[in-house]
Amino acid sequence: MSYLDDIRQLTIHYLNGSITKEDEQKLMAFLDESADNKRLFRQWEAEWAAHHLNDRQTQEAFGRFEARLLLQSDKKNTKRKLWRSVAAAAAVVLLMAGSAYTTWLVGHARPEKYYSFSAPNGSKARVALPDNSVVWLNAGSSLRYSDRFNEQNRTVELKGEGYFQVAKDDDHEFVVKTDVGNVVVKGTKFDVSAYSEDRLATVSLMQGKVEFAGKEEHLTMKPGERVTIDRLTGELSKTTFINDSRAWIDDNTDFDAITLNDLAKVLSRRYDVNIHVNSSKLALTRFSISLRNKESIGDVIDALQRTSQMEVVRRGKDIYISD
């Protein structure tokens, strides 16, 4: 058996979940050697997917596995877990490629494929990108990028909120695409909040320099500045901020003068509940809120009731607020 045949067999054991710790280290070393090795791994992965991901139950299991990309503190352990999750996500996407991928196998062409990651409501996720950039996804968010990332471009598509630590690369701009505009950068730390259900989207810059390219206007940002985009009017505004825009990564929340209507959306995503504000007066009432002690949704609702007269009825995951 040749060296590549041996590595291919290790890949199959890896995808089956039957690889030993020693063999997994050998496979990871092979992948770290070159981009060609990673592409070869993806080819074997696709072939495996075509034969093993034939039923819906298995696909759903891989989808759930992908969604469990939770924050990791141990960097060495994180690398291995993320590789396994990337493999799972890639297998699902490659299966969907179907006949297009079969054509590639026959004609040795290479169609563009996409990897997708998500953080369901009530959770967060951490994604390590091929260029060593790291993205934290807030609840109810998703990230997508091409298999050509870091080869032809460094472009990702974001829905929801993500905090980015972008690896410096003077030759390749890093672009975050959202439905309200693009954030263009070479190496920096910033937060993008662009939930489709929120009227306002924001870009907050902590370190470095970025350019926000809106549909009609471009703004250059410096650290400590925040660009706010009004979906309804299309208006862009730039202000400074003092609160920690990445606090949500540590389960902390800080808002100054947020309306109850907007707060309900934030809390619904964070706690995986559905908050309905059935009073136009209460919906526009503004609150200053700081969550620092892993408060439950019950704790938060009790605090809101103490500061403003409101009636709260809870039925399972649905919470109804009225005056």
TIMARDO-212624 format. One record per atom (N, C-alpha, C): x, y, z. Coordinates in steps of 0.1 Angstrom, whole numbers, padded with zeros to 4 digits, always signed. Layout:
BEGIN
XYZ ...
// end
This chain:
BEGIN
+0009-0012+0000 +0000+0000+0000 +0009+0012+0000 +0006+0022-0009 +0014+0034-0010 +0011+0043+0001 +0019+0054+0003 +0017+0064+0013 +0003+0070+0012 +0000+0074+0000 -0013+0081-0002 -0025+0072+0000 -0023+0059-0004 -0034+0049-0001 -0036+0048+0014 -0025+0048+0022 -0026+0048+0036 -0033+0060+0042 -0030+0071+0037 -0036+0084+0042 -0051+0084+0038 -0054+0079+0026 -0068+0078+0022 -0076+0069+0031 -0070+0058+0035 -0077+0049+0044 -0079+0055+0058 -0069+0063+0062 -0071+0071+0075 -0082+0081+0074 -0084+0087+0062 -0095+0096+0060 -0108+0089+0061 -0109+0077+0056 -0122+0070+0057 -0125+0066+0072 -0114+0062+0079 -0116+0059+0093 -0120+0072+0101 -0114+0083+0097 -0117+0096+0103 -0132+0100+0101 -0137+0099+0088 -0151+0102+0085 -0160+0093+0091 -0156+0080+0093 -0165+0070+0099 -0165+0072+0114 -0156+0080+0120 -0155+0082+0134 -0148+0070+0141 -0140+0062+0134 -0133+0051+0140 -0118+0052+0140 -0113+0064+0138 -0099+0066+0138 -0093+0067+0152 -0081+0061+0153 -0074+0062+0166 -0067+0076+0168 -0064+0079+0180 -0058+0092+0183 -0045+0093+0176 -0037+0082+0175 -0024+0083+0168 -0025+0085+0154 -0035+0078+0147 -0037+0079+0133 -0043+0093+0130 -0051+0099+0139 -0057+0112+0137 -0046+0122+0136 -0036+0121+0145 -0024+0130+0145 -0017+0129+0132 -0015+0117+0127 -0009+0115+0114 -0016+0121+0103 -0029+0120+0103 -0038+0126+0092 -0037+0142+0093 -0037+0147+0105 -0037+0162+0107 -0023+0167+0102 -0012+0160+0105 +0001+0164+0100 +0001+0164+0085 -0005+0154+0078 -0006+0154+0064 -0014+0166+0058 -0025+0170+0065 -0033+0181+0060 -0025+0194+0062 -0017+0195+0072 -0009+0207+0075 +0002+0210+0065 +0006+0199+0058 +0018+0200+0049 +0015+0210+0037 +0004+0209+0031 +0002+0218+0019 -0013+0219+0016 -0016+0229+0008 -0030+0231+0003 -0034+0220-0006 -0025+0214-0014 -0028+0202-0022 -0033+0191-0014 -0027+0188-0003 -0031+0177+0006 -0045+0180+0011 -0048+0192+0014 -0062+0195+0019 -0072+0193+0007 -0068+0197-0005 -0077+0194-0016 -0079+0179-0019 -0069+0172-0017 -0070+0157-0019 -0079+0151-0008 -0078+0157+0004 -0086+0152+0015 -0101+0155+0012 -0104+0167+0006 -0118+0170+0003 -0123+0161-0008 -0114+0157-0018 -0119+0148-0028 -0123+0134-0022 -0114+0129-0013 -0117+0116-0007 -0130+0118+0002 -0131+0129+0008 -0143+0132+0016 -0156+0132+0008 -0155+0138-0004 -0167+0138-0013 -0171+0124-0018 -0160+0116-0021 -0163+0102-0025 -0170+0094-0014 -0165+0097-0001 -0171+0090+0010 -0185+0094+0012 -0188+0108+0010 -0201+0113+0012 -0211+0107+0003 -0207+0105-0010 -0215+0100-0020 -0221+0086-0017 -0213+0079-0009 -0217+0065-0006 -0223+0064+0008 -0221+0073+0017 -0225+0071+0031 -0236+0081+0035 -0237+0092+0028 -0248+0102+0032 -0260+0100+0024 -0266+0088+0024 -0277+0085+0015 -0291+0087+0021 -0291+0088+0034 -0304+0089+0041 -0305+0102+0048 -0318+0106+0050 -0320+0119+0056 -0316+0120+0070 -0318+0109+0077 -0314+0108+0091 -0299+0111+0093 -0291+0105+0085 -0276+0107+0086 -0273+0122+0082 -0280+0128+0072 -0277+0142+0069 -0281+0151+0080 -0292+0148+0087 -0296+0156+0098 -0287+0155+0109 -0281+0143+0112 -0272+0141+0122 -0259+0150+0120 -0255+0150+0107 -0243+0159+0104 -0247+0173+0105 -0259+0177+0102 -0263+0191+0104 -0263+0195+0119 -0268+0186+0127 -0267+0189+0142 -0253+0189+0147 -0245+0181+0141 -0231+0181+0145 -0224+0194+0142 -0227+0199+0130 -0221+0212+0126 -0226+0223+0135 -0238+0223+0139 -0244+0234+0147 -0238+0234+0161 -0231+0223+0165 -0225+0223+0178 -0210+0228+0179 -0207+0237+0169 -0194+0243+0169 -0193+0254+0180 -0193+0249+0193 -0193+0258+0204 -0179+0264+0207 -0179+0275+0215 -0167+0281+0219 -0158+0271+0226 -0145+0272+0222 -0135+0263+0228 -0124+0271+0234 -0119+0268+0246 -0109+0275+0252 -0095+0269+0250 -0095+0256+0248 -0082+0249+0245 -0079+0249+0230 -0069+0257+0226 -0066+0259+0212 -0063+0246+0205 -0055+0237+0211 -0051+0225+0205 -0063+0216+0203 -0071+0215+0213 -0083+0207+0212 -0093+0213+0202 -0093+0226+0201 -0102+0233+0192 -0099+0229+0178 -0086+0229+0174 -0082+0226+0161 -0087+0213+0156 -0086+0203+0164 -0091+0190+0160 -0106+0189+0159 -0113+0195+0169 -0128+0195+0168 -0133+0203+0156 -0127+0214+0153 -0131+0222+0141 -0129+0214+0128 -0117+0208+0127 -0115+0200+0115 -0126+0189+0113 -0129+0183+0124 -0140+0172+0123 -0153+0179+0119 -0156+0191+0124 -0169+0198+0121 -0168+0203+0106 -0157+0208+0102 -0156+0212+0088 -0158+0200+0079 -0152+0188+0083 -0154+0176+0074 -0169+0173+0074 -0176+0174+0085 -0190+0171+0085 -0198+0180+0076 -0195+0193+0077 -0203+0203+0069 -0200+0201+0055 -0187+0199+0052 -0183+0197+0038 -0190+0185+0032 -0191+0174+0039 -0198+0162+0034 -0212+0165+0030 -0219+0173+0039 -0233+0176+0035 -0234+0184+0023 -0225+0195+0022 -0226+0204+0010 -0222+0196-0002 -0212+0188-0001 -0207+0180-0013 -0218+0170-0018 -0225+0165-0009 -0236+0156-0013 -0246+0163-0021 -0249+0175-0017 -0259+0183-0024 -0255+0187-0038 -0241+0187-0040 -0236+0190-0053 -0240+0180-0064 -0243+0168-0059 -0249+0157-0068 -0241+0156-0081 -0249+0157-0092 -0244+0154-0105 -0232+0163-0109 -0233+0176-0104 -0222+0185-0107 -0209+0180-0102 -0209+0174-0090 -0196+0168-0085 -0192+0156-0092 -0202+0148-0096 -0198+0136-0104 -0191+0140-0117 -0196+0151-0123 -0189+0156-0135 -0175+0160-0132 -0173+0166-0121 -0159+0170-0117 -0150+0157-0115 -0155+0147-0109 -0147+0135-0107 -0143+0129-0121 -0152+0130-0131 -0149+0124-0144 -0140+0133-0152 -0143+0146-0152 -0136+0155-0160 -0124+0163-0153 -0122+0160-0140 -0112+0166-0132 -0113+0181-0131 -0125+0186-0134 -0128+0200-0132 -0130+0202-0117 -0132+0215-0113 -0133+0218-0098 -0144+0228-0096 -0157+0224-0095 -0167+0234-0093 -0166+0240-0079 -0171+0252-0078 -0171+0259-0065 -0181+0253-0056 -0177+0251-0044 -0185+0245-0033 -0185+0254-0021 -0195+0253-0012 -0196+0262-0001 -0197+0254+0012 -0191+0260+0023 -0192+0254+0036 -0201+0264+0044 -0210+0258+0052 -0219+0267+0060 -0219+0263+0074 -0219+0272+0083 -0219+0270+0098 -0230+0279+0104 -0236+0274+0115 -0247+0282+0121 -0246+0280+0136 -0252+0290+0143 -0254+0290+0157 -0269+0291+0159 -0276+0281+0163 -0291+0282+0165 -0294+0291+0177 -0306+0296+0178 -0310+0304+0189 -0307+0297+0202 -0302+0305+0212 -0299+0299+0225 -0285+0294+0225 -0277+0296+0215 -0263+0291+0215 -0254+0300+0208 -0241+0298+0208 -0231+0305+0200 -0222+0295+0194 -0214+0299+0184 -0205+0290+0177 -0192+0297+0174 -0181+0289+0173 -0168+0295+0169 -0163+0287+0157 -0159+0295+0147 -0155+0289+0134 -0140+0294+0131 -0131+0284+0128 -0118+0288+0124 -0117+0287+0109 -0113+0297+0102 -0113+0298+0088 -0099+0293+0083 -0098+0289+0070 -0086+0284+0064 -0074+0293+0065 -0076+0306+0066 -0065+0316+0067 -0061+0319+0081 -0066+0311+0091 -0064+0313+0105 -0072+0324+0111 -0081+0330+0104 -0090+0340+0110 -0100+0332+0118 -0106+0339+0128 -0116+0332+0137 -0128+0341+0137 -0140+0334+0137 -0153+0341+0137 -0161+0335+0149 -0167+0343+0157 -0176+0339+0167 -0190+0343+0162 -0199+0333+0161 -0213+0336+0157 -0222+0337+0169 -0230+0347+0169 -0240+0349+0179 -0253+0341+0176 -0262+0339+0186 -0274+0331+0184 -0282+0336+0172 -0287+0326+0165 -0295+0329+0153 -0287+0334+0141 -0274+0330+0140 -0265+0335+0130 -0259+0324+0121 -0255+0327+0109 -0249+0317+0101 -0238+0324+0092 -0228+0315+0088 -0217+0320+0080 -0215+0310+0069 -0211+0315+0057 -0209+0307+0045 -0197+0312+0038 -0188+0302+0033 -0177+0306+0025 -0174+0295+0015 -0167+0299+0004 -0164+0290-0007 -0152+0282-0004 -0150+0270-0011 -0139+0262-0009 -0126+0268-0015 -0128+0280-0022 -0117+0287-0028 -0113+0298-0019 -0118+0299-0007 -0114+0309+0003 -0099+0307+0006 -0092+0318+0006 -0078+0319+0008 -0069+0314-0004 -0076+0311-0015 -0069+0308-0027 -0071+0319-0037 -0084+0322-0040 -0087+0332-0049 -0093+0344-0042 -0098+0343-0030 -0104+0354-0023 -0105+0350-0008 -0108+0360+0000 -0111+0358+0014 -0125+0365+0017 -0135+0359+0011 -0149+0364+0012 -0158+0354+0020 -0165+0360+0030 -0175+0352+0037 -0189+0359+0036 -0199+0352+0038 -0213+0357+0038 -0219+0355+0052 -0224+0366+0058 -0229+0366+0072 -0243+0369+0072 -0251+0361+0080 -0265+0365+0083 -0265+0364+0098 -0269+0376+0104 -0270+0376+0119 -0258+0384+0124 -0252+0380+0135 -0241+0387+0141 -0228+0379+0143 -0217+0385+0139 -0204+0378+0141 -0193+0387+0146 -0185+0382+0154 -0173+0389+0158 -0161+0383+0151 -0153+0391+0144 -0142+0386+0136 -0129+0390+0141 -0120+0381+0141 -0105+0383+0143 -0098+0379+0131 -0095+0388+0122 -0090+0385+0109 -0075+0385+0108 -0070+0374+0103 -0055+0372+0102 -0050+0382+0091 -0039+0388+0094 -0033+0398+0085 -0028+0392+0072 -0032+0397+0061 -0027+0393+0048 -0027+0405+0038 -0016+0411+0036 -0015+0423+0028 -0019+0421+0013 -0019+0408+0009 -0022+0405-0005 -0037+0402-0008 -0044+0399+0003 -0058+0395+0001 -0067+0402+0011 -0076+0410+0005 -0086+0417+0014 -0095+0406+0020 -0100+0409+0032 -0110+0400+0038 -0124+0408+0037 -0134+0401+0031 -0147+0408+0028 -0158+0400+0035 -0166+0407+0043 -0178+0402+0050 -0190+0407+0042 -0197+0398+0035 -0209+0403+0028 -0221+0401+0037 -0229+0412+0037 -0242+0411+0044 -0253+0417+0034 -0265+0416+0038 -0276+0421+0029 -0277+0436+0029 -0269+0443+0038 -0270+0458+0039 -0257+0464+0033 -0247+0456+0030 -0234+0461+0025 -0223+0452+0029 -0211+0455+0025 -0199+0447+0027 -0189+0454+0036 -0182+0446+0044 -0171+0451+0053 -0158+0446+0047 -0149+0456+0043 -0137+0452+0036 -0125+0455+0045 -0116+0445+0047 -0105+0447+0057 -0093+0438+0053 -0081+0441+0058 -0070+0432+0056 -0066+0425+0069 -0068+0431+0081 -0065+0424+0093 -0070+0432+0105 -0079+0427+0113 -0085+0436+0123 -0094+0428+0132 -0101+0435+0141 -0111+0429+0150 -0123+0438+0149 -0135+0432+0146 -0147+0440+0145 -0159+0431+0147 -0170+0437+0150 -0183+0430+0151 -0193+0435+0141 -0200+0426+0135 -0210+0429+0125 -0223+0423+0130 -0234+0431+0131 -0247+0427+0135 -0257+0430+0124 -0261+0420+0117 -0270+0423+0105 -0281+0412+0105 -0289+0412+0115 -0301+0403+0115 -0312+0408+0106 -0317+0400+0098 -0327+0404+0088 -0339+0410+0095 -0343+0405+0107 -0355+0410+0113 -0353+0423+0121 -0340+0428+0122 -0338+0440+0129 -0337+0452+0119 -0343+0463+0123 -0343+0474+0114 -0329+0480+0113 -0322+0480+0124 -0308+0486+0123 -0298+0475+0123 -0288+0477+0114 -0276+0468+0114 -0264+0477+0118 -0254+0470+0124 -0242+0478+0129 -0229+0471+0125 -0219+0479+0124 -0205+0474+0123 -0197+0482+0133 -0191+0475+0143 -0183+0481+0153 -0169+0477+0152 -0160+0486+0151 -0146+0484+0149 -0138+0485+0162 -0131+0474+0166 -0123+0474+0179 -0108+0477+0176 -0103+0472+0164 -0089+0472+0162 -0087+0472+0147 -0077+0480+0142 -0074+0480+0128 -0081+0491+0120 -0084+0488+0108 -0091+0498+0099 -0100+0490+0089 -0112+0494+0087 -0121+0487+0078 -0128+0498+0070 -0134+0493+0059 -0142+0502+0050 -0156+0495+0049 -0166+0502+0052 -0180+0497+0050 -0185+0502+0037 -0188+0492+0028 -0193+0496+0015 -0208+0493+0014 -0216+0504+0016 -0230+0503+0016 -0235+0503+0001 -0248+0502-0001 -0253+0502-0014 -0251+0514-0022 -0250+0526-0014 -0249+0539-0021 -0237+0547-0015 -0232+0543-0004 -0222+0551+0003 -0211+0542+0009 -0198+0547+0009 -0187+0540+0015 -0182+0549+0027 -0179+0542+0038 -0174+0549+0050 -0161+0541+0055 -0151+0549+0058 -0139+0543+0064 -0140+0545+0079 -0137+0534+0086 -0138+0534+0100 -0125+0533+0107 -0124+0539+0119 -0113+0538+0128 -0117+0531+0141 -0108+0526+0149 -0111+0519+0161 -0120+0527+0171 -0130+0521+0176 -0139+0529+0185 -0151+0535+0178 -0152+0533+0165 -0163+0538+0157 -0173+0527+0153 -0185+0531+0152 -0196+0522+0148 -0204+0528+0137 -0207+0521+0127 -0215+0525+0116 -0229+0518+0118 -0239+0526+0117 -0253+0520+0118 -0260+0522+0105 -0267+0512+0100 -0274+0512+0088 -0289+0510+0091 -0297+0519+0086 -0311+0518+0088 -0317+0511+0076 -0322+0499+0078 -0328+0492+0066 -0339+0499+0059 -0347+0506+0067 -0359+0512+0062 -0356+0524+0053 -0347+0533+0057 -0344+0545+0050 -0331+0544+0041 -0322+0533+0045 -0310+0532+0038 -0299+0542+0043 -0302+0549+0053 -0293+0559+0059 -0282+0553+0067 -0269+0558+0065 -0258+0554+0072 -0254+0565+0082 -0250+0561+0094 -0245+0571+0104 -0233+0565+0111 -0223+0573+0115 -0211+0569+0121 -0210+0576+0135 -0208+0568+0145 -0207+0573+0159 -0196+0566+0166 -0193+0570+0178 -0183+0563+0187 -0191+0555+0197 -0185+0544+0202 -0192+0536+0212 -0182+0533+0223 -0188+0530+0235 -0180+0527+0247 -0183+0514+0253 -0194+0508+0249 -0197+0494+0254 -0190+0484+0246 -0188+0472+0252 -0181+0461+0246 -0189+0454+0236 -0187+0456+0223 -0195+0450+0213 -0193+0435+0212 -0183+0429+0219 -0180+0415+0218 -0184+0408+0232 -0192+0416+0240 -0195+0411+0253 -0204+0398+0252 -0212+0397+0242 -0221+0385+0240 -0213+0372+0239 -0200+0373+0235 -0192+0361+0234 -0191+0354+0248 -0190+0363+0258 -0188+0358+0272 -0202+0358+0280 -0213+0357+0272 -0226+0357+0278 -0230+0369+0285 -0224+0381+0282 -0227+0393+0288 -0235+0402+0278 -0243+0411+0283 -0251+0419+0274 -0251+0433+0280 -0249+0443+0272 -0249+0457+0276 -0257+0465+0265 -0268+0472+0270 -0275+0481+0261 -0279+0494+0268 -0277+0505+0261 -0280+0517+0267 -0292+0523+0259 -0303+0525+0266 -0315+0531+0259 -0320+0523+0247 -0322+0509+0249 -0327+0501+0238 -0342+0500+0240 -0350+0500+0229 -0365+0499+0231 -0368+0484+0235 -0379+0483+0241 -0384+0470+0245 -0386+0461+0233 -0391+0467+0222 -0393+0459+0210 -0380+0453+0205 -0369+0461+0204 -0356+0456+0200 -0350+0447+0210 -0352+0450+0223 -0347+0441+0233 -0353+0427+0233 -0366+0427+0229 -0373+0414+0228 -0367+0405+0217 -0362+0411+0207 -0356+0403+0196 -0343+0398+0201 -0335+0406+0208 -0322+0401+0213 -0324+0390+0223 -0333+0392+0232 -0336+0381+0243 -0341+0369+0237 -0350+0370+0226 -0355+0358+0220 -0345+0350+0214 -0335+0356+0207 -0324+0348+0201 -0315+0342+0212 -0312+0351+0222 -0302+0346+0232 -0308+0334+0240 -0321+0335+0244 -0326+0324+0253 -0335+0314+0245 -0335+0315+0232 -0343+0306+0224 -0358+0306+0228 -0364+0318+0229 -0378+0319+0232 -0384+0329+0222 -0397+0330+0223 -0404+0340+0214 -0412+0350+0223 -0406+0362+0223 -0412+0373+0231 -0421+0382+0222 -0433+0383+0226 -0443+0391+0219 -0447+0403+0227 -0444+0415+0222 -0448+0427+0229 -0461+0432+0223 -0472+0431+0231 -0485+0434+0226 -0490+0448+0230 -0481+0457+0231 -0484+0471+0235 -0475+0481+0227 -0481+0489+0219 -0472+0499+0211 -0465+0508+0221 -0471+0512+0232 -0465+0521+0242 -0453+0514+0248 -0455+0502+0253 -0443+0494+0259 -0433+0491+0248 -0437+0489+0236 -0427+0485+0226 -0417+0496+0224 -0421+0509+0226 -0412+0520+0224 -0405+0525+0236 -0408+0519+0248 -0402+0522+0260 -0387+0518+0260 -0379+0527+0265 -0364+0524+0264 -0359+0519+0277 -0350+0510+0277 -0343+0504+0289 -0328+0504+0288 -0322+0506+0299 -0307+0503+0300 -0305+0490+0307 -0298+0481+0301 -0297+0468+0306 -0283+0462+0306 -0279+0456+0317 -0266+0450+0317 -0267+0436+0324 -0264+0426+0316 -0264+0412+0321 -0250+0407+0322 -0247+0403+0335 -0233+0399+0338 -0232+0385+0345 -0243+0380+0350 -0242+0369+0359 -0250+0357+0354 -0250+0355+0341 -0257+0343+0335 -0272+0343+0339 -0278+0354+0339 -0292+0355+0343 -0301+0346+0334 -0311+0341+0339 -0321+0333+0331 -0331+0343+0325 -0339+0338+0315 -0349+0347+0309 -0359+0351+0320 -0362+0342+0330 -0371+0346+0341 -0365+0357+0349 -0352+0357+0352 -0346+0368+0359 -0347+0381+0352 -0345+0381+0338 -0346+0393+0330 -0360+0399+0330 -0370+0390+0328 -0384+0395+0328 -0388+0400+0341 -0384+0394+0352 -0387+0399+0366 -0381+0413+0367 -0369+0415+0363 -0362+0428+0364 -0370+0439+0356 -0374+0435+0344 -0381+0445+0335 -0395+0448+0342 -0401+0439+0348 -0414+0441+0355 -0412+0451+0367 -0400+0450+0374 -0398+0459+0385 -0395+0473+0381 -0390+0475+0368 -0387+0489+0364 -0398+0495+0356 -0408+0487+0351 -0419+0493+0343 -0431+0484+0345 -0443+0490+0346 -0455+0483+0348 -0459+0475+0335 -0459+0462+0336 -0463+0454+0325 -0468+0441+0330 -0476+0435+0321 -0481+0421+0325 -0475+0411+0316 -0470+0400+0322 -0463+0390+0315 -0469+0377+0316 -0472+0370+0305 -0478+0357+0305 -0469+0348+0297 -0465+0336+0303 -0456+0327+0296 -0462+0314+0294 -0462+0309+0281 -0467+0296+0277 -0456+0289+0270 -0449+0281+0277 -0438+0273+0271 -0427+0283+0266 -0423+0283+0253 -0413+0292+0248 -0419+0305+0244 -0432+0307+0245 -0438+0320+0241 -0440+0328+0253 -0436+0341+0253 -0437+0351+0263 -0445+0363+0258 -0456+0366+0264 -0465+0377+0260 -0464+0388+0270 -0460+0400+0265 -0459+0412+0273 -0470+0422+0269 -0478+0427+0279 -0488+0437+0276 -0488+0447+0288 -0495+0458+0286 -0497+0468+0297 -0510+0466+0304 
// end
